[in-house]
Amino acid sequence: MREPHKLLFLTTGNIKNSDLILLFEANFSLILRELNHNNVVEMNQRAIVVIACSPAPFLFLSFL
């Protein structure tokens, strides 16, 4: 079985659907940009974190 090509890892915990939608609306462009250049991106309530990059590993934090 193949691994996913791109992964958005959500670690928001238990939040209201409306708050989750607001997070996506506020950060959609950044999420798309990071997924265009990286393989695994994490979004929590405070930051966007690049976990796995292409071609070399790198950690990028963007605080919300």
C-alpha positions as CSV (number, residue, x, y, z in Angstrom):
1,M,0.0,0.0,0.0
2,R,1.3,3.5,-0.9
3,E,1.6,6.3,1.6
4,P,-0.4,9.5,1.0
5,H,1.3,12.0,-1.2
6,K,0.3,14.9,0.9
7,L,-1.2,15.0,4.4
8,L,-2.8,17.8,6.4
9,F,-2.5,16.7,10.0
10,L,-5.2,18.3,12.2
11,T,-4.3,18.6,15.9
12,T,-7.0,21.0,17.0
13,G,-8.5,18.9,19.8
14,N,-12.2,19.2,20.5
15,I,-13.4,22.5,19.0
16,K,-16.7,23.6,17.6
17,N,-17.3,23.1,13.9
18,S,-17.7,26.8,13.4
19,D,-14.2,27.4,15.0
20,L,-12.7,24.8,12.7
21,I,-14.2,26.4,9.7
22,L,-12.8,29.8,10.8
23,L,-9.4,28.2,11.1
24,F,-9.6,26.9,7.6
25,E,-10.9,30.1,6.2
26,A,-8.2,32.2,7.9
27,N,-5.4,29.8,6.8
28,F,-6.5,28.2,3.6
29,S,-4.0,30.0,1.3
30,L,-1.1,29.2,3.7
31,I,-2.1,25.6,3.9
32,L,-2.3,25.2,0.2
33,R,1.1,27.0,-0.3
34,E,2.8,24.7,2.2
35,L,1.2,21.5,0.8
36,N,2.4,22.6,-2.7
37,H,6.0,22.5,-1.4
38,N,5.9,20.0,1.5
39,N,4.5,16.5,2.2
40,V,3.1,16.8,5.7
41,V,1.7,20.0,7.3
42,E,0.1,20.2,10.8
43,M,-2.5,22.7,11.8
44,N,-3.5,23.3,15.4
45,Q,-5.3,26.2,17.0
46,R,-2.1,28.2,17.3
47,A,0.2,27.4,14.4
48,I,0.8,25.8,11.0
49,V,3.8,23.5,11.3
50,V,5.7,21.8,8.4
51,I,6.6,18.3,9.5
52,A,8.0,16.7,6.3
53,C,9.5,18.8,3.5
54,S,10.6,18.1,0.0
55,P,13.5,17.6,-0.7
56,A,15.2,18.2,2.7
57,P,13.7,18.0,6.2
58,F,12.9,21.4,7.7
59,L,10.7,22.8,10.4
60,F,8.6,25.9,9.7
61,L,6.3,27.5,12.2
62,S,3.6,30.0,11.4
63,F,1.7,31.2,14.4
64,L,-1.9,32.0,13.9
